């Protein structure tokens, strides 16, 4: 499917690093054309961000296109002239949040962007140069009967801050606007100058429920930039840890969906079973969230035969109980009545927005990094992609259940046939002047890390795209035409990250 647009860009494999000079510098209009033509040919924007040039003056824009059909990444860069550039969003909806972020961070205006407001709520007193729309300018539906309902940013319990504003007519939602960024975390800025002793801590807490996914994406970059070869045993153990993380979160989500419709048997069962899967991760590395497991060069903990046997036995028991709990969901007409045709996102909208993970696969989009951009153990074994086609809450729940079954089978196979040898190689420091991209299929979807090293081998820039960044707009679209009372259920069916977005 290769076209002339891809010839202007540099081709990379997932987890590959090249000399930063190999990333072609194009006139911005040429880069824009290459992106638009690439998306038209089936590519998608995995990342699009700004960074200061070496001189510290101009802003350089970097694009990473993912071509799923070929398992190939294409990268290019450009420095727009002046304080603006022609927006991609009117022709490529996937770019809308990326361009808003660029405008927010650098004051570089995408001319023609249809709704240019900040992606993240700025800290008090911090000057921003967003071109026209202010922080508090929300979309409004005109007329006497429509009304607004505002939720957050402070929520009950331990929920992180985020503001949701509904434009309604009666109980019917016309539009949902989502405002995030209240945490002002500054993680990406803190990564510049690394890697340091703190870098892995930042990775494991970018999104605390995705410690394995983000740590793995980072370690892939460091290994590519340093030329480190990871042992086969470590690849297998990394895959086991990643799938355990998927299991714990998917089971927890199914329980939470049951709770949102008042179906307490499955909610109670899955609440306990999530703990069983978390404890399986603790058996592997001592941390229920997998911290300390993934390290540059391999893994921090090996798995001896006795613990391997215990792990398989625990997973088999947990899967039996999970199947019982989930079958209660599928066999309850009242639950299915709430799940089916609620929060529907069409396949066309999913492709237009660039949705990833279970949210995309529930719309019939076969998008899974483990299959399209395999790395590590996934190069040697294949998990079937779990999809559904209705794009509603039921489909998102069903995809989770299918992935639970397949993840348990994958872990069982890997643990029972672990390669012999070391579980970690000595990782060197990243080389100077390197550019790399890594993708990992986290439990929410595609995690993308992009980094460049300077002349001393330190990160001169580091970009993280959590799957939630792609999918929050999908939640907004799922609410259109729904009852406002369906919001908790729709929100949980996506279960997106606030802290993974607020970087």
N, C-alpha and C positions, 0 to 999 in steps of 0.2 A: 504494500500500500504506500510505498515511499513516493513522495512527490518532491517537486523542486523546492518547496518551502523548507523541507528538512535538510536539503543540501546546504542551506545557508547556516545551519546550526551544527554544533558539535554533538556527536552521538556518544552516549555513555550507557554502560550497563548499571544495573542497581548495585550499589556498594562499590562503585569504581571511583578512583580519584585520578585526575590528570593534571598536567601543568596548567596553572591558571591562564597562561598565555594561549592555551588551546581553545579556550572559550571565546568564540568570535565576537568581536566588537563591531556592531553594525550601526548604520544610521537608524534613528528610532523608527522612522516610517518603514524601513525594511524589516526590523524586528517585529513591528506591529503586524505587517503583512504576513510574515512567516507564522506568527501565532494564530492569526485568524484563519489562514489557509490550513495550518496544521490541525486546528480544531474541526474545521470543515471535513478533513480527511479522517476523522476519528480520534484525534489526539485530545488531550485535556490539560488544563493548567494544574500541575501538581504544586507549583509555587511561582509567585510573581512578586518581587519585593525590591525595595530600594536599599542602597548602601552608599556611604560616602566614598568618593574616589580617594586614591592614595594621597593626592594633594590636599584632601580635606575640604575641597570647595564644592565641586559639582556633585550631583546625585546620579549614580549609575543604577539603571534598572536591570534586574536579572530575571530571566524567565526559564522555567523548567517545564517542558512539555512531556507528558507521558503518553506513549502510544501503546495501548494495551495489546493490540493485535500482533505487534512485533516484539513486545517485551523490551522496548527500547526507550531510553530517555534522550531528549534533545534539549540542549541549553544554548542560550545566547544572551548577550547584554548590549545595552545601548545607553547613551547619555543624552537625554533630551536637551535641546537648546532652550534657554530661558526658564521661566517659572511654570511652564505648563506643557502638556503633551496631549495629542488627540486620544480620547478615551477609547478603550476596547469594548467597554460594557455595552454600548448600544448594539453591537454586533456579536458580542460574546458575553453572555450573562455570567459565566463562571468567573469573570474578572472583577465583578462588582465590589466584593469585599476587599480584594487585594488592592484595587485602585483607591478605595476609601482609606485603607491603611497607609498607603504611600502618601496620600495627601495629608493625612493626620500627622505622620511622623516627620515629613520633610517639607511640607508646604508646597509640594509640587502638584499642581492642579490638573486632573484629567478632564480636559475640556469636552463637554458634551455628556458627562456622566449624569444620569437622570436623578440621582438622589445622593448628593455628596455631603453626608454628615459623618461625624466621627464614628469609628468602629468601637472605640473604647472611651468611656467617660474620663476626661482628663482630671488630674489632681487639682485641688484648689490652688489658684495662683500660677499655674503653669500656662504660659502663653502658647497658644496654638495659632497656626496661620491657615486654618481651613477657609477656603475661598468665600463661601456665601452662606451656608446653612449652619446655624448654631446648635449647641448641644441639646438644648431643650425644645428645638423645633421638631415636633412630632407630626407625622402624617395625620390629616384629619379628613373625615367624611362630612361633606356639607349637608345641611338640611336641618329641619326642626326635630325629627324623630330619632335619628342616630345619636348614640351617646358613647362616652368613653368609660372604660373600666381600667384602672391602673393597679398593677400588682407589683410589689417590691419597690426598691431593691432589697429591703430587709424581709427575710422569709422566716417561717417558723422553724424551730429545731436547728439542725446543723447545715441546712441548705445554704449554699454560698450566694453572694449578692448578685442579683440581676433584675432588671426592670422589664416588665411585660405590659404593653398598652394595647388594649383591645378596642377596636371601633365596631360597635354593635348596633343592630336594629332589633330591639327586644332581646331575645336570647341568641340571635343569630350573629355570628362573627363575620364582618366584612373583611377585616384586616387585623393582623397582629404585628406589632412592631416590637422588636427585641433590642434592648440596650444593655450591653455588658461593659466590662472593663473597670469595675469599681475597685478592684484589688490593687491596681498599679504595681504589678509584681516586678517588672523590669528584669526578667530572667534573661532575655536575649542579650541585653546590654551587659549583664554580668558575665556572660559566657565569652565575651571578647577578651582576648589576652590569654585564654586558656589553651590547652587543658591545664588545670591546676587540681589541687586536692579537693576543691569544692565542686569541680565540674560534674562528677558522677552523682553527687548529692543533688545538684540541680536537676539532672536528668531523671532521677528516680522520684522527684517530687514535682516535676512539671505538671503531671496529672497523677495524683497519688494512687488512683486505681489502675494506672497504666505504667507502673514502675518498670516492668519487664520490657514492654514495647518501646518506650522512649530510651531506656538504657541500651537496648539492642541496636536501635537506629544510630545512636551516638557511637557505640563501640565499632559498628561496621565502618563508620567514617574514619575513626582513628586508625583502624587496621588497614583500611585502603590507603590512607595517607602515609602510613609508616611501613607499608609492605609486609605486614604481619600475616602469617598463615595460621589459621585457627585449626586445631586438631579436630578430627572427625567426631571424637567422643564429645567434645565441647559443643559442636553443632547440634548433635542429638539432644543433649541436655538443655541447650537453649530453646530448642523446639518444644521440649516437654514443659519447660517453665512458661513459655508464651501461651501454650494451650491450656495450662492450668489457670493462668490469669483469665483467659477467655471463659473457661468453665465457671469460675467463681462469679464473674460479673453477669454472664448470661443467666445463670440460675437465679441470682439475686434479682435480676430484672423481671423474670417471669413471676417470681413471688410478688414483686412490687406491682406488676400489672394486675395480678389477682387481687391484691389489697385495694387497688384503686377502683375496682368494680364491686368491692365488698364480698369477695369470695375467699373466705378466711381459711378453709382447709389447705389450699395450695399456697396461700401466703405464708401460713405458719410452717408448712413443710419446707418450702424453699428458703425461708429465712434461716432455718437450721442447717439445711444442706449447703447453703453458701458458705457457712462456717466450716463444713467438712472439706470443701474444696480449698478454702484458704488454709486449713490445717495441713492439707496435702502439700501445698507450696511450702509451708513451714517445715514439713518433714524433709523436703528437698534441700532447703538452705537456711532454716532457722528463722525466717521472716515470713509472716503470713502474706505480705505484699511483695515478696520476692526481692527485697532490697539486699544487696550484697551478692546476688546470684550472677548477674551478667557483668563481666569485666573485660577490658581490652585484652585480647589474646585468647579468650575462652570464657570459663565460668569460675566462680569463687569457691564452689563446692562440688565434690564428686558424689556419686551415688553408689554405695556398696551393695552387694547382692541381697543382704538381709533387708535393707531399707527399700530396695527396688521391689522385693516381693511384698512388703507391707504396703507400698504405694499402690501397686496393682490391686491388691485385695481391697484397700479402702475405696479406690475408684469404682471397682465393680459393685461394691455395696452401695456407694453413693448414687451410681447410675440407676440401680434397681429402684431405690427410693425416689429418685428424681422422675423416673418414668411413671411411677404410680401417681406422684403429685401432679405431673403435667397432664396425664390422661384424664384426671378429674376436670381440668380446664377444658380439654377438647370435648368431653362428654357432657358438659353442662350447657344446655340451650341458653340459659340466661347470660352466661359469660360470652358465648359466641354472638349473641344478639348485640352485646356491647362492643365486641371486638370488630365484627365484620362491618365494612363500609363506614368505619370511623377513622377520621384523619387520613383520607386517601391522598396519595401523591402518585401522579401518573408516571409512566416510564419516560414520556417526553419531557416532563418537568424535571425528573431526576437527572436526565442527561444534560438538560439545559443548565441546571444549577451545578453540575459536577458533583453530585452526591457520592459518598463512598460508604463502604462497610455494609452492615446489615440493612441500613436505610436504603441503600441503592439496590442491594440484592432482593429486597422485598418488593421492588418495583420491576423485577425481571431483568435487571442489569447485571450481567455476569462480570463483576469487577471485584477481584480478589488478588492482592499482591502475591499471595502464596502460590498462585497459579500463573499470573501474567508476568510477574517480575520475581521469580523464585530466587532465594538466596539461602545459604546455609543448608540445613537438612532438607529444606523444601525443594532443593535441586534434585534430590534423589528419591523422594517419595511424594505422592500427590494426594491431597485431600480434595474430594469432589466439592465443587462450589455449590453451596446451598442457596437456592433461589425460590421466590414465590412471585406471583404476577399481579396480585390485587392491590399492592401498595398501601394497604391499610394497617391498622393496629394488629389485626389477626396475622397478616403476612409478616410483619416485623417480629411477632412472637413466634411464628412458625419457623422462620429462618434461624432464630436463636436455638430452638429445640433441635433442629437438624444439625446445627453446628455443635451442640453439646454431644450428641451421639457420635459424631465423627471425630471430635477432639478426644474423647475417651478412647476410641479405637486407635487413634494415632498414638496417643501416649502409651497405651498398652504395647503396641508394636515396637516403639522405640526403646522402652525400658527393658523389654524382654530380649532385645538384640542390640544392646549398647556396644559400639565399637570398642575394642581394646585400646589401651594407650593413655597418654596424658590428657588431662582435661583443660589445660591452659598452656599457651606458649608465651614466651617473654615478648611483650609488646614494646616496640620502640616508640620514640617520640614522632609526631607528624613531621614530615619533611617540609622544607620551605617552599613557598609558592605553589601550593597545591589547591585544587578545587575538587570537591566531591559531593555526591548526592546519595542518600540512602533512603530506601522505602521499606517499611515493615507493616504487615497487616495486623494492627492491634485489634482488640476486641470491638472497638467502635468503628474501625476502618483504617484507611491508609494513613500512616504516620510518615511525614517527609522531613528529613533533616538535610540542610544544605550548608556547607561551610567552605571558607577560604583561609589558607594560612599565609602569613606574611613572610618576610625575608628571614625571620628567626624561627619559623615553624610554629608560631602562635596564631590563634584564630583572629583574623582581622575582621571577620563578620561571621555570624552564625544565625541561621534562620530555621525556625521550627514551625511546621504546619501540622497542628493537631487535627484529627478527623473532624472534630467539632467545628472547626473553622469553616469547613465545607458544608456542614449539615444543619447549622442553626437556621438558615433560611428555609431549608426543607420543612422544619417544624412550623415556621410561619405560614408556609403554603398549605400545610396539612390542616391548619385551623380554618381556612377560608370556607365559609358555608357550613361550618359546624356550630353546634351549640356551645356556648361559653363553658358550660359544665363539663364538656369533653376535654378541656385543656389539660387537667392533670393526667388523664389517661394518654393523650397524645404525647405530652411532654415526656412521660415515663417510657413510652414506646420508642422514643429516640434516645433518651437518657444521655444527653450531651454534657460536656464538661465546661464548667465556668472557668476553673483555674487553668485548664489546657488552652482556653481561648485568651485569657488575660495575661499574655506573656510580655 
